[in-house]
Amino acid sequence: MTPRSIPRALGAVALVAAFVLCGCSATTARTTGTNDGEGVIGVSLPAVNDRSWERLGDALGEELRARGYRVDLQYAAGDGRTQSAQAQNMLTKGEDAIVFVPLSTDALARARTAADDAGVPLIAAGRDLDGAGAVEAVDPAALGRAQAQALLDAIADAPEPTDVAVFAGARDDPEATTRHAAALEVLEPAEASGAVRIVAGVDAQSAAVADTPAEVESASEERARTVLAPSDDTTVGAVLALGDAVTRGVVAALTTPDPRETASPSPTASPEPTEPAERDITPAPRVPPVVVGSGGDAPTVRALRDGVVSATVFVDTREWAVPLADAVEEALAGDPPPDSVAPQPLTVERNAVEAVFLDSAWVRVEDLAD
């Protein structure tokens, strides 16, 4: 897929739904509808603090309700075990089908097994973690390539080789590994020519910031504060943040005080000066790095608007609602899944914030208030 750079209005993005016929309490759950109607559909999404999943949940719930279903919408707070428990609980309650956006391969495998045992359709959506049932899924390689190309475009006019730090997501997320590998493929020719030097995150294990998805955002912030600290050896000129939570963490590191530096020191007596300083040495201001991230969370969009982030690679998950609802109905009818087209990632720059994010109501103006 060829990513599109969008300095204009957002185009239509088609869904990707992965479909498997197979067949705990939620941290956040909403059951909507007044009667069983056509049936009850369970929906388990990774996390409510990620706008991509929040917007998908709202849009899919609205679409399923319009078709006469009740919706049991739950968010797993970034924890695979919680998500597996959610799926089991939905089956225990006798729900008719489950839409499942997996956090991990293990969570997906356990949900599939439980759904198969119960004879309930499971529609694995949006992320093909194990390649065992996705018709079309959001392509992590396409996302990685789009982000890396956006980074190269952003530093194209840099007069000297640019030191680049690459941050990826969780070590137990195969999609994070795939995205990293695709990004490095794009960066390697530039590194070979001397245009960039990858000084952090050259392999998937060193690029990963955390062991599990729930830890990624805070770990990314800590990693960014460490890697971007002034150094006599290297000055990181660009950051590639491979993931929405990774991007939020990097943005936090660049836009909020470092708690390690703002902690109140223990009171000590001030030493008497021995002799006046000959001159006041003020370090030169540090040039902020070029940052390319992903997603459309409010902190990311605000940072893009303010120039902290140079570009973000975005997929509008609301466009998945209709094809996912179609997949649910096909599954309940015992039919094969309908054809779907993978959404193309959109590279969004600063001048497209209003057209892409505000005009489409992905975020509101008040969401971007400082």
C-alpha positions as CSV (number, residue, x, y, z in Angstrom):
1,M,0.0,0.0,0.0
2,T,1.1,3.5,-0.7
3,P,0.5,5.9,2.1
4,R,-1.1,9.2,1.2
5,S,0.1,12.5,2.6
6,I,-3.0,14.6,3.5
7,P,-2.9,18.3,3.6
8,R,-6.6,18.3,2.7
9,A,-9.8,16.7,3.8
10,L,-9.8,13.1,5.0
11,G,-10.8,10.6,2.4
12,A,-12.9,7.5,3.0
13,V,-11.1,4.7,4.6
14,A,-12.5,1.2,4.3
15,L,-12.5,-1.4,7.0
16,V,-10.5,-4.3,7.8
17,A,-12.2,-7.0,9.6
18,A,-10.7,-10.3,10.4
19,F,-13.1,-13.1,10.7
20,V,-13.0,-16.4,12.5
21,L,-15.9,-18.7,12.9
22,C,-15.4,-20.6,16.1
23,G,-17.1,-20.7,18.3
24,C,-13.9,-11.6,33.9
25,S,-15.1,-8.6,34.5
26,A,-14.4,-5.6,32.3
27,T,-12.6,-2.5,33.5
28,T,-15.0,-0.4,31.3
29,A,-18.3,-1.8,30.0
30,R,-21.5,-0.4,28.4
31,T,-24.5,-2.6,27.5
32,T,-26.9,-0.7,25.4
33,G,-30.4,-1.5,24.0
34,T,-33.8,-2.2,25.5
35,N,-34.4,-5.8,24.5
36,D,-32.6,-8.7,22.9
37,G,-34.0,-7.9,19.4
38,E,-31.7,-9.6,16.9
39,G,-29.4,-10.8,19.7
40,V,-26.6,-9.5,21.9
41,I,-23.1,-8.8,20.5
42,G,-20.1,-8.7,22.8
43,V,-17.4,-6.3,21.7
44,S,-13.9,-6.4,23.5
45,L,-11.5,-3.6,22.5
46,P,-8.0,-3.0,23.8
47,A,-8.3,0.2,25.8
48,V,-10.6,3.1,26.4
49,N,-7.7,5.7,26.7
50,D,-6.8,5.1,23.1
51,R,-9.0,7.2,20.8
52,S,-8.7,4.8,17.9
53,W,-10.5,2.1,20.0
54,E,-12.8,4.5,21.7
55,R,-14.0,5.8,18.3
56,L,-14.4,2.3,16.9
57,G,-16.4,1.2,19.9
58,D,-18.8,4.2,19.6
59,A,-19.3,3.7,15.8
60,L,-19.6,-0.1,16.0
61,G,-22.1,0.1,18.9
62,E,-24.2,2.6,17.0
63,E,-24.2,0.5,13.8
64,L,-25.1,-2.7,15.6
65,R,-27.9,-1.1,17.5
66,A,-29.2,0.4,14.3
67,R,-29.5,-3.2,13.0
68,G,-31.5,-4.3,16.1
69,Y,-28.7,-5.8,18.3
70,R,-27.9,-5.1,21.9
71,V,-24.2,-4.3,22.4
72,D,-22.0,-5.3,25.3
73,L,-19.1,-3.0,24.8
74,Q,-16.0,-3.6,27.0
75,Y,-12.5,-2.2,27.1
76,A,-9.5,-4.3,28.5
77,A,-7.3,-1.5,29.9
78,G,-4.4,-2.8,27.8
79,D,-4.3,-6.2,29.6
80,G,-4.5,-9.4,27.6
81,R,-5.7,-11.5,30.6
82,T,-8.5,-9.0,31.3
83,Q,-9.5,-9.3,27.6
84,S,-9.5,-13.1,27.7
85,A,-11.7,-12.9,30.8
86,Q,-14.0,-10.5,29.0
87,A,-14.5,-12.9,26.2
88,Q,-15.2,-15.8,28.6
89,N,-17.7,-13.7,30.5
90,M,-19.5,-12.8,27.3
91,L,-19.8,-16.5,26.4
92,T,-21.0,-17.3,29.9
93,K,-23.8,-14.7,29.5
94,G,-24.9,-16.4,26.3
95,E,-24.1,-13.6,23.9
96,D,-24.7,-14.4,20.3
97,A,-21.3,-13.3,18.8
98,I,-18.2,-11.6,19.9
99,V,-16.1,-8.9,18.1
100,F,-12.6,-9.1,19.4
101,V,-9.7,-6.7,18.7
102,P,-6.9,-8.7,20.3
103,L,-4.2,-7.3,22.5
104,S,-2.0,-10.3,22.3
105,T,-1.6,-13.7,20.6
106,D,-2.3,-15.5,23.8
107,A,-5.5,-13.5,24.4
108,L,-6.7,-14.2,20.9
109,A,-5.9,-17.9,21.1
110,R,-7.8,-18.3,24.4
111,A,-10.8,-16.4,23.1
112,R,-10.9,-18.5,20.0
113,T,-10.7,-21.7,22.0
114,A,-13.5,-20.6,24.3
115,A,-15.7,-19.5,21.5
116,D,-15.2,-22.7,19.6
117,D,-16.1,-24.7,22.7
118,A,-19.3,-22.7,23.0
119,G,-20.2,-22.7,19.3
120,V,-20.3,-18.9,19.2
121,P,-18.9,-16.9,16.2
122,L,-15.8,-14.9,17.1
123,I,-14.9,-12.0,14.7
124,A,-11.3,-11.1,15.3
125,A,-11.0,-7.5,14.0
126,G,-8.4,-5.0,13.1
127,R,-5.3,-6.8,14.2
128,D,-4.1,-10.2,12.7
129,L,-1.7,-11.2,15.5
130,D,-1.2,-14.8,14.4
131,G,-2.3,-15.0,10.8
132,A,-4.9,-17.6,11.5
133,G,-8.1,-16.0,10.4
134,A,-7.7,-12.5,9.2
135,V,-9.2,-11.7,5.9
136,E,-7.8,-8.2,5.9
137,A,-6.3,-6.5,8.9
138,V,-4.7,-3.2,9.6
139,D,-1.3,-3.8,8.1
140,P,1.4,-3.0,10.7
141,A,4.0,-3.1,7.9
142,A,2.2,-0.4,6.0
143,L,2.0,1.7,9.1
144,G,5.8,1.3,9.8
145,R,6.7,2.1,6.2
146,A,4.5,5.2,6.2
147,Q,6.0,6.5,9.4
148,A,9.5,5.9,8.3
149,Q,8.9,7.7,5.0
150,A,7.3,10.6,6.8
151,L,10.4,10.9,9.0
152,L,12.7,10.9,6.0
153,D,10.6,13.5,4.3
154,A,10.7,15.7,7.5
155,I,14.5,15.6,7.7
156,A,15.2,15.8,4.0
157,D,16.6,19.3,4.2
158,A,18.8,18.6,7.3
159,P,22.4,19.8,6.5
160,E,24.1,17.0,8.4
161,P,23.4,13.3,9.1
162,T,20.5,13.0,11.6
163,D,20.8,10.8,14.6
164,V,17.5,8.8,14.8
165,A,16.0,7.0,17.8
166,V,13.3,4.4,17.1
167,F,10.8,3.4,19.8
168,A,8.5,0.5,19.3
169,G,5.7,-1.0,21.5
170,A,5.5,-4.1,23.6
171,R,7.9,-7.1,23.3
172,D,4.9,-9.5,23.4
173,D,3.1,-7.8,20.5
174,P,4.0,-9.3,17.1
175,E,2.5,-6.4,15.3
176,A,5.0,-4.1,17.0
177,T,7.8,-6.3,15.7
178,T,6.4,-6.2,12.2
179,R,6.0,-2.5,12.2
180,H,9.6,-2.0,13.4
181,A,11.0,-4.3,10.7
182,A,9.1,-2.4,8.0
183,A,10.2,1.0,9.2
184,L,13.9,-0.2,9.3
185,E,13.6,-1.4,5.7
186,V,12.7,2.2,4.7
187,L,15.4,3.8,6.9
188,E,18.2,1.4,5.9
189,P,19.0,3.0,2.5
190,A,19.2,6.4,4.1
191,E,21.5,5.0,6.8
192,A,23.7,3.4,4.1
193,S,24.0,6.8,2.3
194,G,24.9,8.6,5.5
195,A,21.8,10.7,5.7
196,V,20.7,9.1,9.0
197,R,22.3,7.3,11.9
198,I,20.1,5.0,13.9
199,V,21.4,5.5,17.4
200,A,18.7,3.7,19.4
201,G,16.2,1.0,18.5
202,V,18.1,-0.6,15.6
203,D,16.6,-4.0,16.4
204,A,13.1,-4.9,17.6
205,Q,14.2,-6.0,21.1
206,S,16.1,-2.8,21.9
207,A,13.4,-0.6,20.3
208,A,10.6,-2.2,22.4
209,V,9.9,0.0,25.4
210,A,7.9,-2.4,27.5
211,D,7.0,-6.1,28.0
212,T,3.2,-5.6,27.7
213,P,0.8,-3.1,26.0
214,A,-0.4,-1.8,29.3
215,E,3.1,-0.4,30.1
216,V,3.9,1.1,26.7
217,E,2.8,4.7,27.2
218,S,4.6,5.3,30.6
219,A,7.7,3.3,29.4
220,S,7.8,5.4,26.2
221,E,7.8,8.6,28.2
222,E,10.6,7.3,30.4
223,R,12.6,6.0,27.4
224,A,12.2,9.4,25.6
225,R,13.4,11.4,28.6
226,T,16.5,9.2,28.9
227,V,17.4,9.1,25.2
228,L,16.7,12.7,24.5
229,A,18.7,14.0,27.5
230,P,21.7,16.2,26.6
231,S,24.7,14.1,25.9
232,D,28.3,14.7,24.9
233,D,28.2,11.7,22.5
234,T,25.1,12.1,20.4
235,T,22.2,14.5,20.0
236,V,19.1,12.8,18.8
237,G,17.7,14.8,16.0
238,A,14.7,12.7,15.1
239,V,12.4,10.2,16.9
240,L,10.3,7.6,15.2
241,A,7.5,6.6,17.6
242,L,6.0,3.3,16.3
243,G,2.6,3.2,17.9
244,D,-0.2,5.4,19.3
245,A,0.7,4.7,22.9
246,V,4.4,5.1,22.1
247,T,3.6,8.5,20.5
248,R,1.6,9.7,23.5
249,G,4.6,8.8,25.8
250,V,7.1,10.6,23.6
251,V,4.8,13.7,23.5
252,A,4.5,13.7,27.3
253,A,8.3,13.6,27.6
254,L,8.6,16.6,25.3
255,T,5.7,18.7,26.6
256,T,5.7,18.1,30.4
257,P,8.3,18.7,33.1
258,D,10.6,15.8,34.0
259,P,9.5,14.6,37.5
260,R,13.1,13.6,38.2
261,E,14.2,17.2,37.8
262,T,11.2,18.9,39.5
263,A,11.4,16.8,42.7
264,S,12.1,19.0,45.7
265,P,15.7,18.6,46.8
266,S,16.6,17.9,50.4
267,P,17.3,21.2,52.2
268,T,21.0,21.9,52.6
269,A,22.9,25.0,53.6
270,S,24.2,27.1,50.8
271,P,28.0,27.2,50.6
272,E,29.6,30.6,50.9
273,P,31.1,31.6,47.6
274,T,34.9,31.6,47.6
275,E,35.3,34.1,44.8
276,P,33.0,35.5,42.2
277,A,32.6,33.6,39.0
278,E,34.4,35.1,36.1
279,R,31.5,34.7,33.7
280,D,28.0,33.3,33.4
281,I,28.0,30.3,31.2
282,T,24.6,29.5,29.8
283,P,24.2,26.4,27.7
284,A,22.9,26.8,24.2
285,P,19.2,26.0,23.9
286,R,18.6,22.4,22.7
287,V,17.0,22.0,19.3
288,P,13.9,19.8,19.7
289,P,13.9,16.6,17.7
290,V,11.8,15.9,14.7
291,V,9.1,13.5,15.8
292,V,6.9,11.3,13.6
293,G,4.3,9.3,15.5
294,S,1.0,7.6,14.8
295,G,-2.7,7.9,15.8
296,G,-5.0,10.8,16.6
297,D,-5.2,10.9,20.3
298,A,-5.8,14.4,21.7
299,P,-2.2,14.9,23.0
300,T,-0.8,13.8,19.6
301,V,-3.1,16.1,17.6
302,R,-2.3,19.0,20.0
303,A,1.4,18.3,19.6
304,L,1.0,18.2,15.8
305,R,-0.9,21.5,15.8
306,D,1.8,23.1,18.0
307,G,4.7,21.8,16.0
308,V,6.0,19.4,18.6
309,V,5.2,16.5,16.2
310,S,6.0,16.8,12.5
311,A,3.6,14.2,11.3
312,T,1.3,11.4,12.5
313,V,0.2,8.3,10.6
314,F,-3.5,7.9,11.1
315,V,-6.3,5.4,10.4
316,D,-9.9,6.4,11.0
317,T,-11.3,3.4,12.8
318,R,-14.9,4.6,12.6
319,E,-14.8,3.4,9.0
320,W,-14.6,-0.2,10.3
321,A,-18.1,-0.1,11.8
322,V,-20.2,-1.1,8.8
323,P,-18.0,-3.9,7.5
324,L,-17.6,-5.3,11.0
325,A,-21.4,-5.3,11.5
326,D,-21.7,-7.0,8.1
327,A,-19.2,-9.7,9.3
328,V,-21.2,-10.2,12.4
329,E,-24.4,-10.8,10.4
330,E,-22.6,-13.2,8.0
331,A,-21.2,-15.1,10.9
332,L,-24.6,-15.5,12.6
333,A,-26.0,-16.7,9.3
334,G,-23.3,-19.3,9.0
335,D,-22.0,-17.6,5.8
336,P,-18.3,-16.9,4.9
337,P,-17.1,-13.4,5.7
338,P,-17.7,-10.6,3.3
339,D,-14.8,-9.2,1.3
340,S,-13.1,-6.2,2.9
341,V,-10.4,-3.8,1.9
342,A,-7.6,-2.9,4.3
343,P,-7.5,0.8,5.2
344,Q,-4.6,2.8,3.9
345,P,-2.6,4.8,6.5
346,L,-2.8,8.6,6.1
347,T,0.2,10.7,6.8
348,V,-1.1,13.9,8.4
349,E,0.9,17.0,8.7
350,R,0.4,20.2,10.7
351,N,-1.5,22.0,8.1
352,A,-4.1,19.2,7.9
353,V,-5.1,19.1,11.6
354,E,-8.4,21.0,11.0
355,A,-9.4,19.1,7.9
356,V,-8.6,15.6,9.2
357,F,-9.3,15.7,12.9
358,L,-11.6,18.7,13.6
359,D,-13.9,18.8,10.6
360,S,-14.4,15.0,10.9
361,A,-15.2,15.3,14.6
362,W,-12.5,12.9,15.5
363,V,-11.5,15.4,18.1
364,R,-13.2,18.6,19.3
365,V,-11.6,22.0,19.7
366,E,-12.0,21.7,23.5
367,D,-10.0,18.4,23.4
368,L,-7.0,20.4,22.2
369,A,-7.1,23.0,24.9
370,D,-3.8,23.4,26.7
